[in-house]
C-alpha cells in the first residue's frame, strides 16, 4: 500500500523529454546558458541568458551559493581475473571507504588500482560496498587526486570534454571546501564575469557549504516520502555569514538560494522563528510540495531528472501543477536539461 502511494506521488513528478535535450557539455562560456524566469506574484514567464541575470533580480537581493568542491570520485580498479570495475567513492571513516560499483564484487576479493594500491572488499549493503585499503587510509585523498576523475552522472554518456576539461567544467568557479561527489549544478552557470557583474550592481553574495552525497540523486523510496527524510549530508555556515543573512532576512531583503543544496542547507539550519541557528551539522531534510519555507525566498536551479527528490523540492516554491507546466514549456522550448543544462529562476 505504501509503495503504491509513493508511486502515485512520484507519477506527478514524471515528464517526458527527447534524449537530445540532455546536455553533454555546459554552455560556452558557462554564463551563456539559458534561464527561464518565473515570477510567482505576476504569474509571468520569460526567457534570457545567465549573463543578464542581474536585471531579473529583486532590489537588495542576497544570493547564497554552495561553495563545496567536487572531488574526483570516480576511479577504476581491477579484479584478480583482470576484469575492470568502475567505482564511485562516497565517503570514508578511519578504516574503510564506501563506494558504489558498476560490477558485482565478492566479499573477501582483493581489487587494485595498481600493484601498490589495493583494497579488500569487506561488506556489501544494497548498492554500496565497503572496502579496506591495503595502504594508509589518510592517503585516499591523494590517490583520488592522482587516479580519480570527475564524477559525472550516468546520463552524460557522450561528453566531448577531455578529462581535464571535465574536471574544470564540473566545478564552480568559487569551489572551496572539498567533499562532494556531485556538483551543485545551478552554480555552474556563474562565471567570474557574472560574479563581477553581481558585485558591480551591488548584489550581495554569501557562501555556505553542503557536501553533496549520492543520497541527493538516489531514487526516492516510499519510506522517504513518508518520513520526509533523505540520506544525511554534512553542512556548514560560518558565524559571520549567518549573522549577515539573519540581518538581511530581518530587514526584508530577498534571500535567493542558488541550487537545491543551498535551500536544504539554509532550511535545515533555520529554527521555527526563521533564524539561522544550527551552523554545523548534518541534514536529512526532504523538502516536498507542502513544505513551508522558513528562510529562502527565491531559487535558481537546473532542470532536474523526473521523479527525483530535487524536482519535489522545487515544487515547494511553485506547487506541483505549476512546476510541471514550467517543465513542459522548457522541453517545448528546447532548454537543455540536467547537470550541464540550462536553469530556472523562481521569484
C-alpha positions, 0 to 999 in steps of 0.5 A: 500500500505504501509503495503504491502511494509513493508511486502515485506521488512520484507519477506527478513528478514524471515528464517526458523529454527527447534524449537530445535535450540532455546536455553533454557539455555546459554552455560556452562560456558557462554564463551563456546558458539559458534561464527561464524566469518565473515570477510567482506574484505576476504569474509571468514567464520569460526567457534570457541568458545567465549573463543578464541575470542581474536585471531579473533580480529583486532590489537588495537581493542576497544570493547564497551559493554552495561553495563545496568542491567536487572531488574526483570520485570516480576511479577504476580498479581491477579484479584478480581475473583482470576484469575492470570495475568502475567505482564511485567513492562516497565517503570514508571513516578511519578504516574503510571507504564506501563506494558504489560499483558498476560490477558485482564484487565478492566479499573477501576479493582483493581489487587494485588500482595498481600493484601498490594500491589495493583494497579488500572488499569487506561488506556489501549493503544494497548498492554500496560496498565497503572496502579496506585499503591495503595502504594508509587510509589518510592517503585516499585523498591523494590517490583520488587526486592522482587516479580519480576523475570527475564524477559525472552522472550516468546520463552524460554518456557522450561528453566531448570534454577531455578529462581535464576539461571535465574536471574544470567544467564540473566545478564552480568557479568559487569551489572551496571546501572539498567533499562532494561527489556531485556538483551543485549544478545551478552554480555552474552557470556563474562565471567570474564575469557574472560574479563581477557583474553581481558585485558591480550592481551591488548584489550581495553574495554569501557562501555556505557549504553542503557536501553533496552525497549520492543520497541527493540523486538516489531514487526516492523510496516510499519510506522517504516520502513518508518520513520526509527524510533523505540520506544525511549530508554534512553542512556548514555556515560560518558565524559571520555569514549567518549573522549577515543573512539573519540581518538581511532576512530581518530587514526584508531583503530577498534571500535567493538560494542558488541550487537545491543544496543551498535551500536544504542547507539554509532550511535545515539550519533555520529554527521555527522563528526563521533564524539561522541557528544550527551552523554545523551539522548534518541534514536529512531534510526532504523538502516536498510540495507542502513544505513551508519555507522558513528562510529562502525566498527565491531559487535558481536551479537546473532542470532536474531528472523526473521523479527525483527528490530535487524536482519535489523540492522545487515544487515547494516554491511553485506547487506541483501543477505549476512546476510541471507546466514550467517543465513542459514549456522548457522541453517545448522550448528546447532548454537543455536539461540536467547537470550541464543544462540550462536553469530556472529562476523562481521569484 
